[in-house]
Protein backbone atom coordinates (compact mmCIF):
# COMPACT_ATOMS: atom_id res chain seq x y z
CA UNK A 1 0.00 0.00 0.00
CA UNK A 2 1.49 3.35 -1.03
CA UNK A 3 1.08 6.59 0.96
CA UNK A 4 -2.05 7.68 -0.96
CA UNK A 5 -3.71 4.29 -0.44
CA UNK A 6 -2.80 4.37 3.27
CA UNK A 7 -4.31 7.85 3.59
CA UNK A 8 -7.52 6.69 1.88
CA UNK A 9 -7.69 3.54 4.04
CA UNK A 10 -7.18 5.58 7.22
CA UNK A 11 -9.81 8.18 6.24
CA UNK A 12 -12.38 5.55 5.25
CA UNK A 13 -11.70 3.58 8.42
CA UNK A 14 -12.21 6.61 10.64
CA UNK A 15 -15.39 7.59 8.80
CA UNK A 16 -16.80 4.05 9.06
CA UNK A 17 -16.02 3.83 12.78
CA UNK A 18 -17.61 7.25 13.43
CA UNK A 19 -20.74 6.38 11.41
CA UNK A 20 -21.04 3.00 13.15
CA UNK A 21 -20.77 4.54 16.60
CA UNK A 22 -23.23 7.32 15.70
CA UNK A 23 -25.67 4.63 14.53
CA UNK A 24 -25.18 2.79 17.85
CA UNK A 25 -24.16 -0.43 16.11
CA UNK A 26 -21.56 -3.06 16.94
CA UNK A 27 -19.21 -4.52 14.34
CA UNK A 28 -21.21 -7.73 14.50
CA UNK A 29 -24.48 -5.90 13.77
CA UNK A 30 -22.92 -4.07 10.81
CA UNK A 31 -21.51 -7.36 9.53
CA UNK A 32 -24.97 -8.94 9.64
CA UNK A 33 -26.65 -5.95 7.96
CA UNK A 34 -24.01 -5.51 5.25
CA UNK A 35 -23.13 -9.15 4.55
CA UNK A 36 -19.44 -8.35 5.10
CA UNK A 37 -17.31 -10.27 7.57
CA UNK A 38 -16.61 -8.87 11.00
CA UNK A 39 -12.80 -9.31 10.60
CA UNK A 40 -12.92 -7.39 7.29
CA UNK A 41 -14.90 -4.59 8.93
CA UNK A 42 -12.38 -4.44 11.77
CA UNK A 43 -9.52 -4.21 9.27
CA UNK A 44 -11.40 -1.46 7.42
CA UNK A 45 -11.99 0.56 10.59
CA UNK A 46 -8.32 0.21 11.53
CA UNK A 47 -7.17 1.44 8.10
CA UNK A 48 -5.70 -1.91 7.02
CA UNK A 49 -8.21 -2.63 4.24
CA UNK A 50 -10.07 -0.58 1.65
CA UNK A 51 -13.45 -1.97 0.63
CA UNK A 52 -14.40 -2.17 -3.04
CA UNK A 53 -16.92 0.41 -4.25
CA UNK A 54 -19.74 -2.14 -4.03
CA UNK A 55 -18.74 -3.21 -0.51
CA UNK A 56 -18.42 0.43 0.54
CA UNK A 57 -21.91 1.00 -0.83
CA UNK A 58 -23.27 -1.99 1.17
CA UNK A 59 -21.45 -0.82 4.28
CA UNK A 60 -22.78 2.72 3.93
CA UNK A 61 -26.36 1.47 3.48
CA UNK A 62 -26.07 -0.64 6.63
CA UNK A 63 -24.91 2.47 8.50
CA UNK A 64 -27.73 4.65 7.14
CA UNK A 65 -25.45 6.85 5.03
CA UNK A 66 -23.87 6.89 1.57
CA UNK A 67 -20.46 5.80 0.37
CA UNK A 68 -19.90 9.34 -0.89
CA UNK A 69 -20.46 10.70 2.62
CA UNK A 70 -17.97 8.21 4.02
CA UNK A 71 -15.41 9.32 1.43
CA UNK A 72 -16.15 13.08 1.62
CA UNK A 73 -13.67 15.24 3.42
CA UNK A 74 -14.42 18.54 5.09
CA UNK A 75 -17.62 20.37 5.83
CA UNK A 76 -20.35 21.33 3.40
CA UNK A 77 -19.50 24.59 1.67
CA UNK A 78 -21.67 26.81 -0.54
CA UNK A 79 -19.72 25.74 -3.62
CA UNK A 80 -17.40 22.96 -4.69
CA UNK A 81 -14.70 23.39 -7.33
CA UNK A 82 -12.85 20.34 -8.61
CA UNK A 83 -10.45 21.16 -11.44
CA UNK A 84 -9.63 18.87 -14.36
CA UNK A 85 -7.21 16.18 -13.25
CA UNK A 86 -8.07 16.77 -9.59
CA UNK A 87 -10.60 15.23 -7.25
CA UNK A 88 -10.52 12.13 -5.12
CA UNK A 89 -10.39 8.89 -7.04
CA UNK A 90 -11.27 5.37 -6.09
CA UNK A 91 -10.30 2.31 -8.10
CA UNK A 92 -13.05 0.10 -9.44
CA UNK A 93 -12.53 -3.41 -10.78
CA UNK A 94 -10.44 -4.00 -13.93
CA UNK A 95 -8.42 -0.76 -13.75
CA UNK A 96 -11.51 1.42 -13.94
CA UNK A 97 -11.58 4.56 -11.80
CA UNK A 98 -14.28 6.75 -10.29
CA UNK A 99 -13.39 10.42 -9.80
CA UNK A 100 -15.52 12.43 -7.39
CA UNK A 101 -16.45 15.69 -9.10
CA UNK A 102 -17.54 17.47 -5.92
CA UNK A 103 -16.32 17.80 -2.37
CA UNK A 104 -18.15 17.60 0.92
CA UNK A 105 -21.64 16.35 1.54
CA UNK A 106 -24.12 17.29 -1.22
CA UNK A 107 -27.69 16.53 -2.27
CA UNK A 108 -26.44 15.64 -5.75
CA UNK A 109 -23.42 13.44 -6.45
CA UNK A 110 -21.53 13.94 -9.72
CA UNK A 111 -18.86 11.36 -10.56
CA UNK A 112 -16.73 10.66 -13.60
CA UNK A 113 -16.05 7.03 -14.47
CA UNK A 114 -13.10 6.02 -16.62
CA UNK A 115 -13.88 2.44 -17.60
CA UNK A 116 -11.10 0.25 -18.94
CA UNK A 117 -11.81 -1.91 -22.00
CA UNK A 118 -14.02 -4.92 -21.21
CA UNK A 119 -14.83 -3.70 -17.68
CA UNK A 120 -18.08 -3.52 -15.76
CA UNK A 121 -19.58 -2.09 -12.61
CA UNK A 122 -19.89 -5.55 -11.11
CA UNK A 123 -23.10 -6.34 -9.30
CA UNK A 124 -26.37 -4.54 -9.82
CA UNK A 125 -26.93 -1.70 -7.40
CA UNK A 126 -30.06 0.11 -6.34
CA UNK A 127 -30.60 3.15 -4.15
CA UNK A 128 -33.08 5.96 -3.56
CA UNK A 129 -33.53 8.69 -6.14
CA UNK A 130 -32.55 9.07 -9.75
CA UNK A 131 -29.38 8.65 -11.75
CA UNK A 132 -28.21 10.42 -14.90
CA UNK A 133 -25.47 9.19 -17.27
CA UNK A 134 -23.75 11.27 -19.97
CA UNK A 135 -21.08 9.66 -22.18
CA UNK A 136 -17.95 11.74 -22.78
CA UNK A 137 -15.75 9.20 -24.59
CA UNK A 138 -16.25 5.73 -26.06
CA UNK A 139 -19.45 3.84 -25.40
CA UNK A 140 -21.06 2.18 -22.42
CA UNK A 141 -23.92 -0.26 -22.02
CA UNK A 142 -26.33 0.35 -19.16
CA UNK A 143 -28.65 -2.33 -17.83
CA UNK A 144 -31.72 -1.03 -15.97
CA UNK A 145 -33.83 -3.76 -14.44
CA UNK A 146 -34.21 -7.02 -16.33
CA UNK A 147 -35.69 -5.62 -19.53
CA UNK A 148 -33.75 -2.49 -20.44
CA UNK A 149 -30.34 -2.52 -22.11
CA UNK A 150 -29.08 0.74 -23.59
CA UNK A 151 -25.86 1.23 -25.54
CA UNK A 152 -24.82 4.86 -25.12
CA UNK A 153 -22.28 6.67 -27.30
CA UNK A 154 -20.54 10.05 -27.00
CA UNK A 155 -23.13 12.73 -26.20
CA UNK A 156 -25.89 10.26 -25.29
CA UNK A 157 -27.66 10.58 -21.95
CA UNK A 158 -29.81 8.27 -19.88
CA UNK A 159 -31.93 9.11 -16.83
CA UNK A 160 -33.56 6.39 -14.73
CA UNK A 161 -35.09 5.73 -11.35
CA UNK A 162 -32.23 4.30 -9.32
CA UNK A 163 -34.45 2.14 -7.11
CA UNK A 164 -34.42 -0.26 -10.08
CA UNK A 165 -31.33 -2.52 -10.05
CA UNK A 166 -28.80 -1.18 -12.54
CA UNK A 167 -25.18 -1.48 -13.69
CA UNK A 168 -22.90 -0.48 -16.55
CA UNK A 169 -20.57 -2.37 -18.90
CA UNK A 170 -17.81 -1.33 -21.28
CA UNK A 171 -17.93 -4.20 -23.77
CA UNK A 172 -15.50 -2.55 -26.20
CA UNK A 173 -11.72 -2.64 -26.65
CA UNK A 174 -11.52 1.14 -26.01
CA UNK A 175 -11.66 3.22 -22.83
CA UNK A 176 -15.06 4.71 -22.01
CA UNK A 177 -15.47 7.86 -19.94
CA UNK A 178 -18.84 9.00 -18.64
CA UNK A 179 -20.51 11.09 -15.96
CA UNK A 180 -22.91 9.56 -13.47
CA UNK A 181 -24.93 12.02 -11.42
CA UNK A 182 -27.06 10.65 -8.58
CA UNK A 183 -29.57 12.48 -6.46
CA UNK A 184 -29.61 11.89 -3.60
CA UNK A 185 -26.01 10.65 -3.40
CA UNK A 186 -25.61 6.88 -3.73
CA UNK A 187 -21.90 6.42 -3.28
ChimeraX attribute file (.defattr): number of C-alpha atoms within 10 A of each C-alpha:
attribute: neighborCount
match mode: 1-to-1
recipient: residues
	/A:1	9
	/A:2	6
	/A:3	8
	/A:4	9
	/A:5	15
	/A:6	15
	/A:7	13
	/A:8	18
	/A:9	23
	/A:10	19
	/A:11	20
	/A:12	26
	/A:13	25
	/A:14	17
	/A:15	19
	/A:16	26
	/A:17	21
	/A:18	14
	/A:19	18
	/A:20	22
	/A:21	13
	/A:22	10
	/A:23	14
	/A:24	10
	/A:25	15
	/A:26	13
	/A:27	18
	/A:28	15
	/A:29	15
	/A:30	22
	/A:31	19
	/A:32	13
	/A:33	14
	/A:34	20
	/A:35	13
	/A:36	17
	/A:37	13
	/A:38	17
	/A:39	12
	/A:40	16
	/A:41	24
	/A:42	18
	/A:43	15
	/A:44	22
	/A:45	23
	/A:46	17
	/A:47	19
	/A:48	16
	/A:49	20
	/A:50	22
	/A:51	18
	/A:52	13
	/A:53	19
	/A:54	18
	/A:55	15
	/A:56	22
	/A:57	23
	/A:58	23
	/A:59	25
	/A:60	23
	/A:61	18
	/A:62	20
	/A:63	23
	/A:64	11
	/A:65	20
	/A:66	22
	/A:67	22
	/A:68	23
	/A:69	21
	/A:70	24
	/A:71	24
	/A:72	20
	/A:73	15
	/A:74	9
	/A:75	9
	/A:76	12
	/A:77	10
	/A:78	7
	/A:79	9
	/A:80	12
	/A:81	10
	/A:82	12
	/A:83	9
	/A:84	7
	/A:85	7
	/A:86	11
	/A:87	17
	/A:88	17
	/A:89	16
	/A:90	17
	/A:91	14
	/A:92	20
	/A:93	15
	/A:94	14
	/A:95	11
	/A:96	20
	/A:97	17
	/A:98	21
	/A:99	18
	/A:100	22
	/A:101	21
	/A:102	20
	/A:103	23
	/A:104	18
	/A:105	19
	/A:106	19
	/A:107	9
	/A:108	16
	/A:109	22
	/A:110	20
	/A:111	22
	/A:112	21
	/A:113	22
	/A:114	23
	/A:115	29
	/A:116	22
	/A:117	18
	/A:118	15
	/A:119	22
	/A:120	20
	/A:121	20
	/A:122	14
	/A:123	11
	/A:124	14
	/A:125	17
	/A:126	18
	/A:127	21
	/A:128	14
	/A:129	16
	/A:130	19
	/A:131	23
	/A:132	16
	/A:133	22
	/A:134	20
	/A:135	21
	/A:136	19
	/A:137	16
	/A:138	20
	/A:139	23
	/A:140	27
	/A:141	17
	/A:142	20
	/A:143	18
	/A:144	21
	/A:145	15
	/A:146	9
	/A:147	6
	/A:148	9
	/A:149	14
	/A:150	12
	/A:151	15
	/A:152	19
	/A:153	17
	/A:154	15
	/A:155	13
	/A:156	14
	/A:157	15
	/A:158	14
	/A:159	13
	/A:160	14
	/A:161	17
	/A:162	21
	/A:163	15
	/A:164	18
	/A:165	15
	/A:166	22
	/A:167	18
	/A:168	20
	/A:169	20
	/A:170	23
	/A:171	18
	/A:172	15
	/A:173	11
	/A:174	14
	/A:175	18
	/A:176	25
	/A:177	22
	/A:178	25
	/A:179	19
	/A:180	20
	/A:181	20
	/A:182	24
	/A:183	18
	/A:184	17
	/A:185	22
	/A:186	25
	/A:187	23
